[in-house]
Amino acid sequence: MSMDLSRLGATRSDWTTAEVAALYALPLLDLLWHAQSVHRRHFDPNAVQRSTLLSIKTGACSEDCGYCSQSARYKTEVGREALLDVETVLDKARAARDAGATRFCMGAAWRGPKERDLEPVLAMIRGVRELGLETCVTLGTLSEDQARQLAAAGLDYYNHNLDTSESYYSAVVTTHSYRDRLNTLAAVRAAGLRICCGGILGLGENASDRIAMLHRLATFDPHPESVPINQLVPVAGTPLAGAPPPAALDFVRVIALARILMPRSHVRLSAGRAAMSEELQALCFLAGANSIFYGDRLLTTGNPDTARDTALFARLGLRPEAAAPSAG
């Protein structure tokens, strides 16, 4: 279909699937030009936000997400670890801040938190905010009351990815539904929290699934403030351990499309960077990515160390984005 490209850069939530598909099908260099033009309209093109991610409770998750090393259903090298104590988490957050991170993300391997689990997490959020960092948590499924408690503690962002399209979701996860994820996102929004929500490439999905996932994200009103685009990190022992990686330029295409569809969102070049060349990462920044995970560890998988990222930033002329004031 033909579309009015002059509207690109406007923030809108009425995208049609046909429009998203038409953008996805553009010649790559045209798509990159439009994405970079949109990016420059809303952001400093050479500034990249840096977040650090910590697993605060690892392993023994009851869910069967086919990509996850922490599922109790699969035999992986990840063991079971109890919830970290608050002071340990704050020491990690302090180190992340001192290394240059502006947001500290905490992840727990739960289907959803029990009430007894929530109080120490609330203390972590309060403590991390006192260090001057933005806060983000990913705890699984939330009730409306739990979302309100997190908001009252001062949480800035809640991460809950869609992973893939609704039609393909059951091929990846069967122990909860796509609707469950949408319900949690609705509870988070109702509590007044900002959302970190994106997807994973390399799950065996096709281009139509990627288009559908991006369409769903772009029709949220408002858009997710943070949109992580992950490349699957295959983990031995999981059902998706042998899944082929997405083609590099297809990954760039998804980054560019996310930037155009959600022009004011931070688009995070997320998991999988350790396997990416500097040239691929540079193309992703050109396509509008302006956020990364910073530090040599994600939840249970590797990430480029800070020295490598500092050197890459220097070669590309990138600089860290200044910290934004935390939401009150």
Buried (B, 14 or more C-beta within 10 A) or exposed (E): EEBEBEEBBEBBEEBEBEBBBBBBEBEBEEBBBBBBBBBEEBBEBBEBBBBBBBBBBBBBBBBBBBBBBBBEBBEBEBEEBEBBEBEEBBEBBBEBBEEBBBBBBBBBBBBBBEEEBBEBBBBBBBBBBEBEBBBBBBBBBBBBEBBBBBBEBBBBBBBBBBBBBBEBBEBBBEEBEBEBBBBBBBBBBEBEBBBBBBBBBBBBBEBBBBBBBBBBBBBBEEBBBBBBBBBBBBBEEBBBBEBEBBEBEBBBBBBBBBBBBBBEBBBBBBBBBBBBEEEBBBBBBBBBBBBBBBBBBBBBBEBBBBEBBBEBBEEBEBEBBEBEEBBE
